[in-house]
Amino acid sequence: MSLSDITSRITAAKAEANRPAGSTRLIAVSKVQPDERVRSVLETGHRVFGENKVQEAQGKWPSFREEFGPVEVHLIGPLQSNKVKPAVELFDAIHTLDRAKLARKIASEIQAQGKSPELFIQVNTGEEPQKAGVLPAEADSFIAECRAMDLVINGLMVIPPVDEEPALHFSLLRKIAERNGLSGLSMGMSSDFERAVALGATHVRVGSAIFGERAYEV
């Protein structure tokens, strides 16, 4: 599958759901991908990418931005508190805000740097103990807590359990967002992005379907 195939499928899913053109952004997830694969996608003109780790992104994107010009890079993996400063410096969006300590560090760093990435709160809709994210029952209060720190929250993010129907989790995320006046919905990956688009996703995170399977070091 290619980038153009994914783009066409997103366009078709939006049309079928009567969603306006441009209402869903495709984040090409480039984590652990060789530079030549990332370069080939950049050469198509695509300019929105996702990374899981601050350190990997630091080693990749400054040089690509120098070569290709402005590129949006979104952090879609967990953020450690001690990596907040470089994360705010480097990323255009952080999709994994999930605890008060991290929110306080981000708020402080935004003040220090005078710039803010878009912020998405990760919600653990499946209430999985091994997964990051605020629990659905705590989402409203956490959103309010972040806003009390003068953080601008742009939306919510979810990674559904692998063995459950993702549409149920996308619908739950949408309900939480709607009652809190949030428009951003970061949901949907390679296997389920069309269902996410139909349920209102503003950002879908697609990696292997664009780049091919990742070659993790053993």
Buried (B, 14 or more C-beta within 10 A) or exposed (E): EEBEEBBEBBBEBBEEBEBEEEBBBBBBBBBBBEEEBBEBBBEEEBBBBBBBBBEBBBEBBEEBBEEBEEBBBBBBBBBEEEBBBBBBEBBBBBBBBBBEEBBBBBBBBBEEEEEBBBBBBBBBBBEBEEBBBBEBEEBEEBBEBBEEEEBEBBBBBBBBBEEEEBBBBBBBBBEBBEEBEBEBBBBBBBEBBBBBBBBBBBBBBBBBBBBEEBEEEE
